Amino acid sequence: MFGLSELAIILIVIAVVVGVKKLPELTRSAGKSARILKAEARAAKEQDGADAAQRPPRVIPGETVTRKPPPAQ
């Protein structure tokens, strides 16, 4: 039986053989997508940092619970 690494290598070889003409286009597209995703993540992080500096801290009301000692037996 094939292991996971052998199966992955076989699938990669099949993908290369079948998609030789489309491979440069696909890698270029994947690179563009990765750059866009990275830029959007960076922009979202910067926006979150700016928003956090502008808004006051969020206070969540709660109550204090004290434990009663167990009854003596």
mmCIF file as gemmi writes it, N, C-alpha and C atoms, coordinates in Angstrom:
data_model
loop_
_atom_site.group_PDB
_atom_site.id
_atom_site.type_symbol
_atom_site.label_atom_id
_atom_site.label_alt_id
_atom_site.label_comp_id
_atom_site.label_asym_id
_atom_site.label_entity_id
_atom_site.label_seq_id
_atom_site.pdbx_PDB_ins_code
_atom_site.Cartn_x
_atom_site.Cartn_y
_atom_site.Cartn_z
_atom_site.occupancy
_atom_site.B_iso_or_equiv
_atom_site.pdbx_formal_charge
_atom_site.auth_seq_id
_atom_site.auth_asym_id
_atom_site.pdbx_PDB_model_num
ATOM 1 N N . MET Axp A 1 ? 0.835 -1.173 0 1 0 ? 1 A 1
ATOM 2 C CA . MET Axp A 1 ? 0 0 0 1 0 ? 1 A 1
ATOM 3 C C . MET Axp A 1 ? 0.88 1.237 0 1 0 ? 1 A 1
ATOM 4 N N . PHE Axp A 2 ? 0.341 2.308 -0.538 1 0 ? 2 A 1
ATOM 5 C CA . PHE Axp A 2 ? 1.081 3.559 -0.593 1 0 ? 2 A 1
ATOM 6 C C . PHE Axp A 2 ? 0.893 4.334 0.699 1 0 ? 2 A 1
ATOM 7 N N . GLY Axp A 3 ? 1.959 5.008 1.096 1 0 ? 3 A 1
ATOM 8 C CA . GLY Axp A 3 ? 1.866 5.904 2.239 1 0 ? 3 A 1
ATOM 9 C C . GLY Axp A 3 ? 1.396 7.276 1.768 1 0 ? 3 A 1
ATOM 10 N N . LEU Axp A 4 ? 1.234 8.169 2.7 1 0 ? 4 A 1
ATOM 11 C CA . LEU Axp A 4 ? 0.725 9.494 2.382 1 0 ? 4 A 1
ATOM 12 C C . LEU Axp A 4 ? 1.722 10.283 1.529 1 0 ? 4 A 1
ATOM 13 N N . SER Axp A 5 ? 3.003 10.168 1.829 1 0 ? 5 A 1
ATOM 14 C CA . SER Axp A 5 ? 3.996 10.913 1.055 1 0 ? 5 A 1
ATOM 15 C C . SER Axp A 5 ? 4.091 10.403 -0.385 1 0 ? 5 A 1
ATOM 16 N N . GLU Axp A 6 ? 4.035 9.089 -0.578 1 0 ? 6 A 1
ATOM 17 C CA . GLU Axp A 6 ? 4.085 8.544 -1.932 1 0 ? 6 A 1
ATOM 18 C C . GLU Axp A 6 ? 2.863 8.967 -2.733 1 0 ? 6 A 1
ATOM 19 N N . LEU Axp A 7 ? 1.7 8.968 -2.092 1 0 ? 7 A 1
ATOM 20 C CA . LEU Axp A 7 ? 0.47 9.376 -2.76 1 0 ? 7 A 1
ATOM 21 C C . LEU Axp A 7 ? 0.529 10.853 -3.148 1 0 ? 7 A 1
ATOM 22 N N . ALA Axp A 8 ? 1.075 11.674 -2.272 1 0 ? 8 A 1
ATOM 23 C CA . ALA Axp A 8 ? 1.207 13.101 -2.572 1 0 ? 8 A 1
ATOM 24 C C . ALA Axp A 8 ? 2.138 13.316 -3.762 1 0 ? 8 A 1
ATOM 25 N N . ILE Axp A 9 ? 3.25 12.597 -3.817 1 0 ? 9 A 1
ATOM 26 C CA . ILE Axp A 9 ? 4.194 12.723 -4.93 1 0 ? 9 A 1
ATOM 27 C C . ILE Axp A 9 ? 3.532 12.298 -6.239 1 0 ? 9 A 1
ATOM 28 N N . ILE Axp A 10 ? 2.789 11.21 -6.207 1 0 ? 10 A 1
ATOM 29 C CA . ILE Axp A 10 ? 2.102 10.745 -7.415 1 0 ? 10 A 1
ATOM 30 C C . ILE Axp A 10 ? 1.088 11.774 -7.891 1 0 ? 10 A 1
ATOM 31 N N . LEU Axp A 11 ? 0.325 12.35 -6.972 1 0 ? 11 A 1
ATOM 32 C CA . LEU Axp A 11 ? -0.664 13.362 -7.345 1 0 ? 11 A 1
ATOM 33 C C . LEU Axp A 11 ? 0.004 14.614 -7.914 1 0 ? 11 A 1
ATOM 34 N N . ILE Axp A 12 ? 1.134 15.002 -7.349 1 0 ? 12 A 1
ATOM 35 C CA . ILE Axp A 12 ? 1.862 16.166 -7.872 1 0 ? 12 A 1
ATOM 36 C C . ILE Axp A 12 ? 2.363 15.894 -9.279 1 0 ? 12 A 1
ATOM 37 N N . VAL Axp A 13 ? 2.913 14.709 -9.514 1 0 ? 13 A 1
ATOM 38 C CA . VAL Axp A 13 ? 3.409 14.354 -10.847 1 0 ? 13 A 1
ATOM 39 C C . VAL Axp A 13 ? 2.262 14.335 -11.853 1 0 ? 13 A 1
ATOM 40 N N . ILE Axp A 14 ? 1.127 13.785 -11.475 1 0 ? 14 A 1
ATOM 41 C CA . ILE Axp A 14 ? -0.031 13.76 -12.375 1 0 ? 14 A 1
ATOM 42 C C . ILE Axp A 14 ? -0.496 15.18 -12.67 1 0 ? 14 A 1
ATOM 43 N N . ALA Axp A 15 ? -0.546 16.021 -11.655 1 0 ? 15 A 1
ATOM 44 C CA . ALA Axp A 15 ? -0.981 17.41 -11.853 1 0 ? 15 A 1
ATOM 45 C C . ALA Axp A 15 ? -0.03 18.153 -12.782 1 0 ? 15 A 1
ATOM 46 N N . VAL Axp A 16 ? 1.266 17.907 -12.658 1 0 ? 16 A 1
ATOM 47 C CA . VAL Axp A 16 ? 2.25 18.567 -13.526 1 0 ? 16 A 1
ATOM 48 C C . VAL Axp A 16 ? 2.111 18.072 -14.957 1 0 ? 16 A 1
ATOM 49 N N . VAL Axp A 17 ? 1.955 16.766 -15.14 1 0 ? 17 A 1
ATOM 50 C CA . VAL Axp A 17 ? 1.845 16.207 -16.489 1 0 ? 17 A 1
ATOM 51 C C . VAL Axp A 17 ? 0.571 16.708 -17.172 1 0 ? 17 A 1
ATOM 52 N N . VAL Axp A 18 ? -0.523 16.727 -16.463 1 0 ? 18 A 1
ATOM 53 C CA . VAL Axp A 18 ? -1.797 17.14 -17.049 1 0 ? 18 A 1
ATOM 54 C C . VAL Axp A 18 ? -1.834 18.647 -17.268 1 0 ? 18 A 1
ATOM 55 N N . GLY Axp A 19 ? -1.28 19.403 -16.339 1 0 ? 19 A 1
ATOM 56 C CA . GLY Axp A 19 ? -1.435 20.845 -16.402 1 0 ? 19 A 1
ATOM 57 C C . GLY Axp A 19 ? -0.18 21.613 -16.748 1 0 ? 19 A 1
ATOM 58 N N . VAL Axp A 20 ? 0.695 21.064 -17.59 1 0 ? 20 A 1
ATOM 59 C CA . VAL Axp A 20 ? 1.946 21.735 -17.934 1 0 ? 20 A 1
ATOM 60 C C . VAL Axp A 20 ? 1.688 23.099 -18.562 1 0 ? 20 A 1
ATOM 61 N N . LYS Axp A 21 ? 0.699 23.2 -19.424 1 0 ? 21 A 1
ATOM 62 C CA . LYS Axp A 21 ? 0.424 24.466 -20.099 1 0 ? 21 A 1
ATOM 63 C C . LYS Axp A 21 ? -0.183 25.487 -19.143 1 0 ? 21 A 1
ATOM 64 N N . LYS Axp A 22 ? -0.966 25.032 -18.211 1 0 ? 22 A 1
ATOM 65 C CA . LYS Axp A 22 ? -1.659 25.937 -17.289 1 0 ? 22 A 1
ATOM 66 C C . LYS Axp A 22 ? -0.851 26.22 -16.029 1 0 ? 22 A 1
ATOM 67 N N . LEU Axp A 23 ? 0.226 25.497 -15.776 1 0 ? 23 A 1
ATOM 68 C CA . LEU Axp A 23 ? 0.968 25.625 -14.522 1 0 ? 23 A 1
ATOM 69 C C . LEU Axp A 23 ? 1.518 27.03 -14.28 1 0 ? 23 A 1
ATOM 70 N N . PRO Axp A 24 ? 2.17 27.684 -15.246 1 0 ? 24 A 1
ATOM 71 C CA . PRO Axp A 24 ? 2.658 29.041 -14.977 1 0 ? 24 A 1
ATOM 72 C C . PRO Axp A 24 ? 1.527 30.02 -14.663 1 0 ? 24 A 1
ATOM 73 N N . GLU Axp A 25 ? 0.433 29.875 -15.379 1 0 ? 25 A 1
ATOM 74 C CA . GLU Axp A 25 ? -0.72 30.75 -15.129 1 0 ? 25 A 1
ATOM 75 C C . GLU Axp A 25 ? -1.298 30.506 -13.735 1 0 ? 25 A 1
ATOM 76 N N . LEU Axp A 26 ? -1.388 29.234 -13.339 1 0 ? 26 A 1
ATOM 77 C CA . LEU Axp A 26 ? -1.922 28.901 -12.021 1 0 ? 26 A 1
ATOM 78 C C . LEU Axp A 26 ? -1.019 29.399 -10.899 1 0 ? 26 A 1
ATOM 79 N N . THR Axp A 27 ? 0.293 29.244 -11.047 1 0 ? 27 A 1
ATOM 80 C CA . THR Axp A 27 ? 1.2 29.716 -9.998 1 0 ? 27 A 1
ATOM 81 C C . THR Axp A 27 ? 1.184 31.238 -9.906 1 0 ? 27 A 1
ATOM 82 N N . ARG Axp A 28 ? 1.081 31.91 -11.036 1 0 ? 28 A 1
ATOM 83 C CA . ARG Axp A 28 ? 0.995 33.373 -11.032 1 0 ? 28 A 1
ATOM 84 C C . ARG Axp A 28 ? -0.275 33.822 -10.319 1 0 ? 28 A 1
ATOM 85 N N . SER Axp A 29 ? -1.372 33.155 -10.62 1 0 ? 29 A 1
ATOM 86 C CA . SER Axp A 29 ? -2.644 33.476 -9.985 1 0 ? 29 A 1
ATOM 87 C C . SER Axp A 29 ? -2.593 33.197 -8.48 1 0 ? 29 A 1
ATOM 88 N N . ALA Axp A 30 ? -1.979 32.108 -8.086 1 0 ? 30 A 1
ATOM 89 C CA . ALA Axp A 30 ? -1.857 31.786 -6.665 1 0 ? 30 A 1
ATOM 90 C C . ALA Axp A 30 ? -0.991 32.821 -5.952 1 0 ? 30 A 1
ATOM 91 N N . GLY Axp A 31 ? 0.067 33.289 -6.597 1 0 ? 31 A 1
ATOM 92 C CA . GLY Axp A 31 ? 0.918 34.32 -6.016 1 0 ? 31 A 1
ATOM 93 C C . GLY Axp A 31 ? 0.171 35.631 -5.823 1 0 ? 31 A 1
ATOM 94 N N . LYS Axp A 32 ? -0.617 36.014 -6.834 1 0 ? 32 A 1
ATOM 95 C CA . LYS Axp A 32 ? -1.419 37.244 -6.722 1 0 ? 32 A 1
ATOM 96 C C . LYS Axp A 32 ? -2.42 37.112 -5.582 1 0 ? 32 A 1
ATOM 97 N N . SER Axp A 33 ? -3.064 35.969 -5.487 1 0 ? 33 A 1
ATOM 98 C CA . SER Axp A 33 ? -4.049 35.747 -4.428 1 0 ? 33 A 1
ATOM 99 C C . SER Axp A 33 ? -3.401 35.822 -3.052 1 0 ? 33 A 1
ATOM 100 N N . ALA Axp A 34 ? -2.224 35.237 -2.926 1 0 ? 34 A 1
ATOM 101 C CA . ALA Axp A 34 ? -1.521 35.276 -1.638 1 0 ? 34 A 1
ATOM 102 C C . ALA Axp A 34 ? -1.136 36.706 -1.272 1 0 ? 34 A 1
ATOM 103 N N . ARG Axp A 35 ? -0.673 37.492 -2.25 1 0 ? 35 A 1
ATOM 104 C CA . ARG Axp A 35 ? -0.32 38.896 -1.974 1 0 ? 35 A 1
ATOM 105 C C . ARG Axp A 35 ? -1.539 39.695 -1.553 1 0 ? 35 A 1
ATOM 106 N N . ILE Axp A 36 ? -2.671 39.494 -2.231 1 0 ? 36 A 1
ATOM 107 C CA . ILE Axp A 36 ? -3.9 40.209 -1.892 1 0 ? 36 A 1
ATOM 108 C C . ILE Axp A 36 ? -4.355 39.836 -0.491 1 0 ? 36 A 1
ATOM 109 N N . LEU Axp A 37 ? -4.341 38.541 -0.184 1 0 ? 37 A 1
ATOM 110 C CA . LEU Axp A 37 ? -4.758 38.081 1.132 1 0 ? 37 A 1
ATOM 111 C C . LEU Axp A 37 ? -3.868 38.662 2.23 1 0 ? 37 A 1
ATOM 112 N N . LYS Axp A 38 ? -2.57 38.68 1.985 1 0 ? 38 A 1
ATOM 113 C CA . LYS Axp A 38 ? -1.622 39.226 2.958 1 0 ? 38 A 1
ATOM 114 C C . LYS Axp A 38 ? -1.867 40.718 3.166 1 0 ? 38 A 1
ATOM 115 N N . ALA Axp A 39 ? -2.101 41.462 2.097 1 0 ? 39 A 1
ATOM 116 C CA . ALA Axp A 39 ? -2.346 42.9 2.205 1 0 ? 39 A 1
ATOM 117 C C . ALA Axp A 39 ? -3.651 43.175 2.942 1 0 ? 39 A 1
ATOM 118 N N . GLU Axp A 40 ? -4.681 42.399 2.667 1 0 ? 40 A 1
ATOM 119 C CA . GLU Axp A 40 ? -5.964 42.585 3.351 1 0 ? 40 A 1
ATOM 120 C C . GLU Axp A 40 ? -5.846 42.256 4.833 1 0 ? 40 A 1
ATOM 121 N N . ALA Axp A 41 ? -5.114 41.21 5.169 1 0 ? 41 A 1
ATOM 122 C CA . ALA Axp A 41 ? -4.923 40.849 6.576 1 0 ? 41 A 1
ATOM 123 C C . ALA Axp A 41 ? -4.159 41.953 7.298 1 0 ? 41 A 1
ATOM 124 N N . ARG Axp A 42 ? -3.137 42.496 6.65 1 0 ? 42 A 1
ATOM 125 C CA . ARG Axp A 42 ? -2.362 43.585 7.255 1 0 ? 42 A 1
ATOM 126 C C . ARG Axp A 42 ? -3.237 44.821 7.454 1 0 ? 42 A 1
ATOM 127 N N . ALA Axp A 43 ? -4.078 45.147 6.474 1 0 ? 43 A 1
ATOM 128 C CA . ALA Axp A 43 ? -4.963 46.309 6.58 1 0 ? 43 A 1
ATOM 129 C C . ALA Axp A 43 ? -5.985 46.106 7.694 1 0 ? 43 A 1
ATOM 130 N N . ALA Axp A 44 ? -6.523 44.896 7.817 1 0 ? 44 A 1
ATOM 131 C CA . ALA Axp A 44 ? -7.493 44.617 8.878 1 0 ? 44 A 1
ATOM 132 C C . ALA Axp A 44 ? -6.843 44.734 10.25 1 0 ? 44 A 1
ATOM 133 N N . LYS Axp A 45 ? -5.6 44.254 10.367 1 0 ? 45 A 1
ATOM 134 C CA . LYS Axp A 45 ? -4.892 44.337 11.639 1 0 ? 45 A 1
ATOM 135 C C . LYS Axp A 45 ? -4.616 45.796 12.003 1 0 ? 45 A 1
ATOM 136 N N . GLU Axp A 46 ? -4.2 46.597 11.034 1 0 ? 46 A 1
ATOM 137 C CA . GLU Axp A 46 ? -3.948 48.015 11.289 1 0 ? 46 A 1
ATOM 138 C C . GLU Axp A 46 ? -5.235 48.732 11.664 1 0 ? 46 A 1
ATOM 139 N N . GLN Axp A 47 ? -6.332 48.388 10.998 1 0 ? 47 A 1
ATOM 140 C CA . GLN Axp A 47 ? -7.613 49.025 11.3 1 0 ? 47 A 1
ATOM 141 C C . GLN Axp A 47 ? -8.08 48.64 12.704 1 0 ? 47 A 1
ATOM 142 N N . ASP Axp A 48 ? -7.898 47.395 13.097 1 0 ? 48 A 1
ATOM 143 C CA . ASP Axp A 48 ? -8.277 46.969 14.443 1 0 ? 48 A 1
ATOM 144 C C . ASP Axp A 48 ? -7.456 47.703 15.491 1 0 ? 48 A 1
ATOM 145 N N . GLY Axp A 49 ? -6.184 47.897 15.215 1 0 ? 49 A 1
ATOM 146 C CA . GLY Axp A 49 ? -5.325 48.622 16.146 1 0 ? 49 A 1
ATOM 147 C C . GLY Axp A 49 ? -5.753 50.071 16.283 1 0 ? 49 A 1
ATOM 148 N N . ALA Axp A 50 ? -6.138 50.707 15.18 1 0 ? 50 A 1
ATOM 149 C CA . ALA Axp A 50 ? -6.581 52.101 15.216 1 0 ? 50 A 1
ATOM 150 C C . ALA Axp A 50 ? -7.926 52.209 15.911 1 0 ? 50 A 1
ATOM 151 N N . ASP Axp A 51 ? -8.828 51.263 15.665 1 0 ? 51 A 1
ATOM 152 C CA . ASP Axp A 51 ? -10.137 51.279 16.31 1 0 ? 51 A 1
ATOM 153 C C . ASP Axp A 51 ? -10.006 51.075 17.819 1 0 ? 51 A 1
ATOM 154 N N . ALA Axp A 52 ? -9.11 50.204 18.229 1 0 ? 52 A 1
ATOM 155 C CA . ALA Axp A 52 ? -8.937 49.921 19.651 1 0 ? 52 A 1
ATOM 156 C C . ALA Axp A 52 ? -8.4 51.147 20.385 1 0 ? 52 A 1
ATOM 157 N N . ALA Axp A 53 ? -7.563 51.936 19.725 1 0 ? 53 A 1
ATOM 158 C CA . ALA Axp A 53 ? -7.012 53.121 20.36 1 0 ? 53 A 1
ATOM 159 C C . ALA Axp A 53 ? -8.069 54.213 20.498 1 0 ? 53 A 1
ATOM 160 N N . GLN Axp A 54 ? -9.076 54.237 19.642 1 0 ? 54 A 1
ATOM 161 C CA . GLN Axp A 54 ? -10.083 55.286 19.651 1 0 ? 54 A 1
ATOM 162 C C . GLN Axp A 54 ? -11.242 54.994 20.598 1 0 ? 54 A 1
ATOM 163 N N . ARG Axp A 55 ? -11.621 53.767 20.773 1 0 ? 55 A 1
ATOM 164 C CA . ARG Axp A 55 ? -12.789 53.48 21.591 1 0 ? 55 A 1
ATOM 165 C C . ARG Axp A 55 ? -12.385 53.211 23.052 1 0 ? 55 A 1
ATOM 166 N N . PRO Axp A 56 ? -13.287 53.542 23.982 1 0 ? 56 A 1
ATOM 167 C CA . PRO Axp A 56 ? -12.977 53.297 25.394 1 0 ? 56 A 1
ATOM 168 C C . PRO Axp A 56 ? -13.006 51.802 25.694 1 0 ? 56 A 1
ATOM 169 N N . PRO Axp A 57 ? -12.384 51.389 26.791 1 0 ? 57 A 1
ATOM 170 C CA . PRO Axp A 57 ? -12.398 49.961 27.129 1 0 ? 57 A 1
ATOM 171 C C . PRO Axp A 57 ? -13.819 49.483 27.41 1 0 ? 57 A 1
ATOM 172 N N . ARG Axp A 58 ? -14.076 48.267 27.054 1 0 ? 58 A 1
ATOM 173 C CA . ARG Axp A 58 ? -15.404 47.691 27.227 1 0 ? 58 A 1
ATOM 174 C C . ARG Axp A 58 ? -15.51 47.077 28.62 1 0 ? 58 A 1
ATOM 175 N N . VAL Axp A 59 ? -16.54 47.474 29.367 1 0 ? 59 A 1
ATOM 176 C CA . VAL Axp A 59 ? -16.748 46.957 30.719 1 0 ? 59 A 1
ATOM 177 C C . VAL Axp A 59 ? -17.956 46.035 30.692 1 0 ? 59 A 1
ATOM 178 N N . ILE Axp A 60 ? -17.777 44.852 31.207 1 0 ? 60 A 1
ATOM 179 C CA . ILE Axp A 60 ? -18.86 43.876 31.247 1 0 ? 60 A 1
ATOM 180 C C . ILE Axp A 60 ? -19.305 43.752 32.701 1 0 ? 60 A 1
ATOM 181 N N . PRO Axp A 61 ? -20.554 44.135 32.984 1 0 ? 61 A 1
ATOM 182 C CA . PRO Axp A 61 ? -21.013 44.047 34.37 1 0 ? 61 A 1
ATOM 183 C C . PRO Axp A 61 ? -21.137 42.594 34.807 1 0 ? 61 A 1
ATOM 184 N N . GLY Axp A 62 ? -20.863 42.378 36.067 1 0 ? 62 A 1
ATOM 185 C CA . GLY Axp A 62 ? -20.96 41.029 36.596 1 0 ? 62 A 1
ATOM 186 C C . GLY Axp A 62 ? -21.271 41.09 38.077 1 0 ? 62 A 1
ATOM 187 N N . GLU Axp A 63 ? -21.268 39.968 38.728 1 0 ? 63 A 1
ATOM 188 C CA . GLU Axp A 63 ? -21.525 39.945 40.159 1 0 ? 63 A 1
ATOM 189 C C . GLU Axp A 63 ? -20.522 39.021 40.814 1 0 ? 63 A 1
ATOM 190 N N . THR Axp A 64 ? -20.249 39.316 42.066 1 0 ? 64 A 1
ATOM 191 C CA . THR Axp A 64 ? -19.309 38.514 42.826 1 0 ? 64 A 1
ATOM 192 C C . THR Axp A 64 ? -20.076 37.434 43.569 1 0 ? 64 A 1
ATOM 193 N N . VAL Axp A 65 ? -19.621 36.228 43.468 1 0 ? 65 A 1
ATOM 194 C CA . VAL Axp A 65 ? -20.28 35.113 44.135 1 0 ? 65 A 1
ATOM 195 C C . VAL Axp A 65 ? -19.355 34.611 45.226 1 0 ? 65 A 1
ATOM 196 N N . THR Axp A 66 ? -19.875 34.532 46.436 1 0 ? 66 A 1
ATOM 197 C CA . THR Axp A 66 ? -19.081 33.98 47.538 1 0 ? 66 A 1
ATOM 198 C C . THR Axp A 66 ? -19.589 32.574 47.822 1 0 ? 66 A 1
ATOM 199 N N . ARG Axp A 67 ? -18.695 31.704 48.142 1 0 ? 67 A 1
ATOM 200 C CA . ARG Axp A 67 ? -19.06 30.313 48.411 1 0 ? 67 A 1
ATOM 201 C C . ARG Axp A 67 ? -19.352 30.147 49.902 1 0 ? 67 A 1
ATOM 202 N N . LYS Axp A 68 ? -20.36 29.404 50.169 1 0 ? 68 A 1
ATOM 203 C CA . LYS Axp A 68 ? -20.671 29.072 51.561 1 0 ? 68 A 1
ATOM 204 C C . LYS Axp A 68 ? -19.958 27.772 51.897 1 0 ? 68 A 1
ATOM 205 N N . PRO Axp A 69 ? -19.452 27.677 53.106 1 0 ? 69 A 1
ATOM 206 C CA . PRO Axp A 69 ? -18.801 26.405 53.465 1 0 ? 69 A 1
ATOM 207 C C . PRO Axp A 69 ? -19.831 25.273 53.512 1 0 ? 69 A 1
ATOM 208 N N . PRO Axp A 70 ? -19.411 24.066 53.182 1 0 ? 70 A 1
ATOM 209 C CA . PRO Axp A 70 ? -20.358 22.946 53.213 1 0 ? 70 A 1
ATOM 210 C C . PRO Axp A 70 ? -20.843 22.684 54.645 1 0 ? 70 A 1
ATOM 211 N N . PRO Axp A 71 ? -22.068 22.213 54.774 1 0 ? 71 A 1
ATOM 212 C CA . PRO Axp A 71 ? -22.589 21.945 56.116 1 0 ? 71 A 1
ATOM 213 C C . PRO Axp A 71 ? -21.793 20.83 56.795 1 0 ? 71 A 1
ATOM 214 N N . ALA Axp A 72 ? -21.588 20.965 58.096 1 0 ? 72 A 1
ATOM 215 C CA . ALA Axp A 72 ? -20.847 19.962 58.87 1 0 ? 72 A 1
ATOM 216 C C . ALA Axp A 72 ? -21.724 18.743 59.07 1 0 ? 72 A 1
ATOM 217 N N . GLN Axp A 73 ? -21.129 17.59 58.981 1 0 ? 73 A 1
ATOM 218 C CA . GLN Axp A 73 ? -21.912 16.348 59.149 1 0 ? 73 A 1
ATOM 219 C C . GLN Axp A 73 ? -21.503 15.61 60.362 1 0 ? 73 A 1
